[in-house]
């Protein structure tokens, strides 16, 4: 047997996966002492660093006691479940991280279910035991209950458990006795995770990830399941639909530390990158040239939400972005499909618009945010959940929502969720917090986060995961207030905003260019109101007391992209450009809106 261990690190969002990988890299001396590596080394794109979440899974390899350990860092959000599902195929075991205070959360359940179903051997790490109010023993019991409820095998239920703090850099079998370093965790990986099996026979390797280099183009990454792959070897590429394309391996690389090392051959069990194969997709099998055999195709959960993507046709079109035509947007969405397995793009009757299907608001907003940073301009419509017909009944996606809030505001949260057809399942005290679990339609979650954070003064912690499809729950109340719409184009003035502040809250400040039909703020009533805030004060040579008061303007409300997606209604668009996010009505003039309302 060869000395290779393939492990994936799985956990709920923000339970410390990427920090754990950092510490493993430092502990195994992957850096020189003078390397200024910083923290969260693997979250290397700007969006991941800003949001503090992992979006794309990454591979690193470390050497410990003459054993090579391939470590795969995975995202924790269910919206990126497509990433988790495919990379677990490369692993023989998983390290499940659990926060010593929060315990198993909705995404913990989601990723654990996937790992156990694949028959992977788990090691449980109760992380962050240096936190106040932590309850490691209780969390261990909760994890055991979770495994049991997910039908884990006898062998999986006998999981080893370690306690520690990734931040402080130690792991131990007893949380009351901290050790000096990470060796207990690496020893447990070598002892409990089975060595990568070395299957003899003809070549089989499934492509589970891809990389891109400006020099050599697209690079296929995967684990060799059987046989040996060699440099310059002719191979057959078996597509997902069974079609076979002949090709040749130009170069092979294995993972070492944070980088890759060129090699002449890779045996079964190791993870490698293959250069030189054209036209491959994730899920394809690299197989023997003469007797190609396909590996089982990766099954990905279906999307639950869609959004309309269309070209920017607002009066400010093309002012900020370089890539603005329908061809640009279409090509970019097709390119995204190559690596984003959980995404679907469907053309509409209009050549300038597409329906983009994804796992949730975060999944779609990361794509939109990435596109705007690359210089694209586009408009997106209101997110819609996907409705199915099952046994002749109209069904919609239902999610399990978990909210942790201070006890004195839990009543407000329950009221907000039940208004949106949520059902309270569990309510229990967790330290000073109340732990609430609901079942709620996915439609009800859109726009809920803002309301809950407002009602709890920002102290609520929310997480949700898809449970499945259930019969339609009926109508859910939408936005409570109407919007303030611009009557004219021009530059906003402090004078006008000041005079109209009693009409609602504004999203724009003075001195901003606006156009007719743009949404400028939220009305205090439930209907839309058209206003003019480009009017300046008429200057006269008369002086009078009371006319020269200073304007006092409340600060403008600024929405993030996700908040905008949750805020808009069916007759509105978000205009997304490299520098701005604007809300607008689909029909810009008052007249058009009236005509289309009658229809």
N, C-alpha and C positions, 0 to 999 in steps of 0.2 A: 504493500500500500504506500502511496505517496503521502508526504506530509503537507497536505493542504486542507485548510478549513474555510468553507464559504459561509459567511454569516450576514444576515440583514439585521439592521437595527430598526425596530419598529416602536412606535409610541403615539400617544395623543399629541396634539400640537403643543409646543412649549414645555414638554416634560424633560428636555435636555439631550436629545439625540445628537445634535451636531456638536454640542459641547463635549459629549462623551467621546466622539470620534477625534476631536481636537486633542483630548488628553491621551488617548491611545497613541496618536501620532507622536506626541511629545515624549511619552513614556518609552516608546521603542526607538527613540533617538533618530527621528526622520529629519531633524533640522540641526544645522550647526548652531552653536551657542549664540552667535551674533546675528542669526536670522530674525528679523523683525516680523514675525508671522502674524501677530495680533490674535484675535479670537474668532470663532466661527469661520475657520479657514475654508470649509467646504461651501458655505453660502457665498458663492463668489460672483453672482450677478447682482446688479444694483437693486433690483426689485426685492430679492431675497434679503439683502442687508437692511433695506429700509423697513420692510415689514416684519423682519425678525422671524421669518418662516422659511422652511425648505419647500421649494416648488418642484425642482427636478432632482431625481435621485443621482447619487455620485458613487464612484468606486474608488477605493484606495486599497493598498496592500501593505501589510507590515510583517516583519520577521520577528518571531519570539521563540526562543529555545529551539532553533532550527526548524520551526514550523512556519509555513507561510499562511497568513490569515488574510483572506480577501474580505474587506469590510464594505458593505453597501449601506449608505445613509439614505433613508427613505423619507418622503414627506409625511406629515401627520394629519393633514386635512383630508376629509373624505372627498372634497372636491377634486383632489389630485389622486384619487383611488386608482385611476388607470395606471399611474406611475408605479404604485405599490404592487398592484396585481402582476405586472409583467416582471418586475425585478425580483420578486420572491421566487420566481422560477430558477434563478441562478444560485439560490442559497440551499444549504443542507440543514441549516438551523437558524433560529432567530434569537436576538437578545431583546426581550420586551422590557421597555423602561416604564416605570410607573412613578408618579409623583407621590412622595411620602405623606403629603397632606391631602391632595385631591383624590387619590386612588384611581381606580379604572374609570375612564370617561368614555363618551360615545365613540370617539375615534379609536380608543384602545380596543373596544369591542370589535369595531369594524376590521382593523388590521389583524387582530388576533384570530378572528374567524377565518380570514383568508389563509393565514399561516398554518393553522391547525388543519384546515381542509386539505392543504397540500402535503400533510404528514410531516411537517418540519419539527425538529426537536427544539423546545424552548428553554431559554435560561431567563429567569426573571430578575431584574435589577430594580430594587426600590430606591429611587434616586432622591436627592435633596433632603436627606435626613438631618441636615444642619438647619432646616427651616423651623421657625417657631410653630408650636401646636401640631407638630407632625405626629403621625400615628402609624409607624411602620408595621407593627404586628397586625393591626386591624386591616391595613392595606394588603398585606400578604394573604390574609383570609379572604378578602374581597376578590383578589386575583384568582385564588383557588376556586371560589364560587363561580367566577366568570368562565374559567376553563371547563368546569363541570357543566355549566349551562350550555356551553358550545359543543358538547359531546366529544370532549377530548378523550384520547385513548388512555389506558392505564399507564402506559409508558410516558405519555405527555403530561399526565397529572403528577408524576413523580419528578417535577422540575426542580433543579437546584435554584436556590434564591440567594442573592447577594444584596447587601445594603451599602450605601455610600453616598458620596457627594461628588459629582463630576466637576463642579466648580472648584472644590478644594483639592480634587485630584486623589481621592482614595476610595477603595472598595474593601468590604470585609464581610465575613459570614455572620458577624454579630454587630448590629448597629451601635451598640453601646461601647464597642472596642474598636475605634478607628485604627486603620493600619497606615503605613507610610505612603503606599503607592497603589498602582492599578494591577499588580501581579495576581491577586486572587481572581479577578475577572478573566484575565488572559489564561490563567491555569484552568479555570472552569470551562472555558471555550475549548481548550485542547482536550480536556478530560471527557466532557459530556457531548460535544457536537461531533457527529460521526465524520471521519475523514472522507474527503471527496472520493467517491468510488471510481475506480479506473476500469471502465467497461471496454472490453476488447471488441473488435469488429470493424465494420466499415464506418467511415466518418459520419457523425451527426452533430450538428451544432445549431441551436436556435438563436436567432438575432432578437435580443430583448431590449437593446438600447442602441442609440446611434450618436455619433459625434461628427463634427465637421471641421475640416482643416482647409485653409485657403490654398495650400500646396497640393494636397492629394484628393480633395473633395470629401465625399461622405465616407465615414468609417463605421463598419458594423461591429457592435460589441455583444458578446454573449458568452455562454459557458459551453465548452466542448462536452457533449453528453456521452459520446462514444468514439473510440478510435483516436487517431492522431491527425492534426492538421499541420501541413508543412508549407514553408515558403515556396512560391512558384508552382504550387500544386494545382492541376486542373480540377474543378469541382462542378457540381450541379446545384443550382439555386432553386429550391422547390418553393413556389409562391404559395400564399394562403389558399388559393383556389385549386392548388394541385398542378398548376402549369410549371414546366421545368425549363430553366434557362441555363445554358452552359457558360461558365466563367472561369477565371483563374485568380488565385491568391497572389498578390504582388508582394505584400509585406505583412509580417505578424508582430504584434507587440503584446507583452504581458504587463500587468500593473505592478509597479514597485514604488512604495511610498505614495507621494502625490502625483508622480509622473508615470511614464511608460517606458519600457525597455524593449528594444528590438531583439527578436529571437528567431531561430530558424524553424523550430517546431514546437507545438503545444500539445500535451497529452490530455486525455479525458479527465474531467474534474476541475481543470483550471479555467479561469475567466480570461478572455483575450480580446484584442481588437484586431480586426481584419481589414487591410487596406487593399483597394483595387477592384472590389466587386461593384458592378454598376446595377442600378435599378432595383435595389432591394428595399423591402419594407420591414417594419417591426413585425415579428411573428413568422417570418420566412425561415426555412431550414437550409443550412449549408450542408450538403450531403455528398456522398461518393459520386465520382464522375460517371462510373458505369452502372452501379446499382443504387440509384438514389432512393432513400426511404425518408418519408416525412415524419417529423415529430408532431405531437398533438398541438393544434393551433391554440394560442392564448385566447381564452374567453374573457371579455371585458364587460363589466356591468353596463347597462344601457344608460344614456343620458336622461336627465329628468326635467331639463329646462331648455327653452330656446329663446333666441333674440333675433330681431331683424337687424342686419348690418346693411347699410346703404351708403352711397357716395354723399359727400357733403355738398348740399345745394343751397346753403344759406348765403345771404348777401356778403358774408366775409370769407367765402370759399377761396382757397388757394393763397391766402395772405401769409399763413405761417408754415404750412406743410409743403413738401416737395412732391409727395406721392399721393395724388388726389383722384386719379381716374379709376373707373370701374375695373379696368384691366389690372392696374396695380393692386387693388384690394383683392381681386379674385386670385391672382398669382400668389399673394401673401397667405391667403387662407388655405390654398392648396398645399403650399410649403409646410404650413403648420400641421396639416393632416398627417404628414409623413412621420412626425415624431409624437404627436399628441393623440394617443389611441382612443381616448374617451370622447373625442370631438367628432361631430358630423357637420358637413356643410351641404345644404340642399338649395338648388337654384329656385327662384320664384318666377312668377310671370314677368316681372320687370327684369331687364338685363342688368340693371344697376343695383339690385338688392338680392341678398341671400339670407336664408334662415340658418343660423348657426346653433347647433345643439350642443349642450355641455352638461356637466355634473351639477353645477350650481352657480350662484352669482360670483363667487370668488374665482372659480375656474374661468368664467368668461371675462371677468374684469382684468385678470392677469394678462389674457391675450390682448384685450383692448389697450391696456397700459403699455404693453411691450410694443404694439404697433405704433402708438402715438410717439413713443420715444425713438422709433426708427424713422420718423418723419412722415407718417401717414396721417391723412385727414379723413374722418368718416363720421357717420351718424348712426346711432343705435336706438332701437325702440324699446318699449317696456318688456322686461323678461316675462315669459309665459311658461306655466308648467305644462308638461306633456300629459294629455289625457288619453287613456286607453279604454277599449271596450273589452271587458272580461266576462264571459258567460252572459252576454247580452246586457250587462250593466255598465254604466259609465263610471270609470274608476280614475282616481288621481293619486299621485305619490303622497305618502304620509311619512312624517319624520318623527324621530324621538328627540325631544328638545330637553336639554338639561340646563337649569339656571341655578347658580349659587348666588344668593343675595343676603345682605344683612337682614336679620329677623324682622326689624320694624318696618321694612318696606315690602315684605314678601306678599302682602295682601294686594298691593298695586300690581305686582307682576302677574299674580294669578288672575286678576280682573282683566288685564290687557290680553293675556293669552286665551282666556275663555271667550272673550269677545270675538276672537278669530277662530272659533271652533276647536280650540285646544281642550284636551281632557287631562285633568290632573291625575297622575298615577301614584306618585310617591312624594311624600313630604317628610323630611327628617332633619334633625339638627346635626350640623357638622361643625363642631367648635362654636364660634359665635355666628356662623353663617347658617342660613336655611338652604337645604338642598332640595330642589323641586324637579320633578320629572314629568313631562307631558307627552302626549301624542297629539300632533298637530299637522294639518295638511301643509304641504310645501308652500302653497299659495299664501298661507297665513304667516309664514316666516318672512316673506318679502316685506320690508318696511318695518318689521317688528323691533329689530335691534335698536334703531334710533329711539323709538318710543320707550323701550325698557330702560335704556341708558339715561334718558331724560328723567323718567319717573324715579330712578334709584340714585340719582346724582352721580352717575358713572361708575357705581360700585358693583354692578351685576356682571357675572362671568357666564357667557352663553356658549353652548356647543350643541350641535345637532348632527344626526346621521340618518340616512334613509332607512326606513323600516320595510317598505314595500308598497304595493298598490292596494287601495281600499275603496269601497264605493264613495262616490261624490258626496261631500259633506254639506252642500248648499252654498248660498252666497256669503261672502265674507266682506265686511265693510272695508272700503278702500280709504283713501286719504280723507281726512276730516275737513280740510280747508281747501278753498279755491286758490288760484294764483293771480298775481299782478302781472299784466302783460303790457309790453311797450306798444304805444300808439304810433311812435315816430322813430326815425333813426337820427343819430347825432351823439353828442357827448353829454353824459349825465351831469347835472348841476346839484350842488349842495342845497341851494335854495329850494328846488323842487322836491328833493328827497325829504328835506326837513318839513315841508308843508304837508307831505303825504304819509308821514310816519304813523299817523293814527289809523291808516288803512291796513297796515300789516307790517311784516318784517321783511327787510330787503336783502337780496343776495348780491347786490352790486354796490360799490362805493362811488362817490363823486369823481368825475373826470375819466369815466370809462366809456369807450365807444360801444354803442348798442344799436340794434336794428329792430324794425317793426316785427312784432310777433315773438320777440325774445321774452322769456320768463324772467321777471326782475325780482320777484319776491313772493311771499305767501300772504294771501288775503286773510283778514280776520273772520270773514264769513265763508260759507261753503260754496259760493259761486265765484266765477272768474271775473276780474275787473280790469278794464283797459285804462292805462294811465299814461300821462306824459311827464317824463322826468328830465326832458332836455330843455325845458323852458327856463330862461334866465330871468333874473330880477330886472324889471324895467327901471332904469336909472333916471331920476329927475333931479333938477337943481333945488328941489324943495327939501328942507330938513324937517322931520317931525319925530316927536318922541315915540318910541315903540317900533319904528320901521327899521331901525339899524341894529336890531338885536343880533347877537352872534347866533349862528345855527348850531344846534346841538344834535348830532346824529348818532344813533346807536350803531355799533360796529356791524358790518355786513356779515351774514351767515355764509360760510364757505363750505361747500359739500365736497367730499372726496368722490372718486368715481363710483365706488360701491354705493355710497349714500345717495348719489344721483340716480343710480339704477333702481334703487329701492323707492325713490321718491316719485318718479314720473308716472303718469297715467297713460292709457292707451292712445290718446290723441296728441302725445308729446314725444319729442326726440331729445337725445343728448347729442350735442355737437362736440366731437372730440378732436382737438388739434394738438400739435406738439406743445403749444404754450397755454392753451385754455380748455376749460370744460364749461360749455354753456348749455342751459336748458332752453328749449324753444317749443312752440306749438308746431305741429306738422303743417297746418295751414296758417300762413303768416298774417294775412289781412283779416280784419273783423268780418268783412263781407264773405270771404271764402269759408270761414268757420261757420257762419250762419247757414250758408247754402248746404254745406256738407252735414250739418247737424240735422237739417230737415230730411235729407236723404236717409 
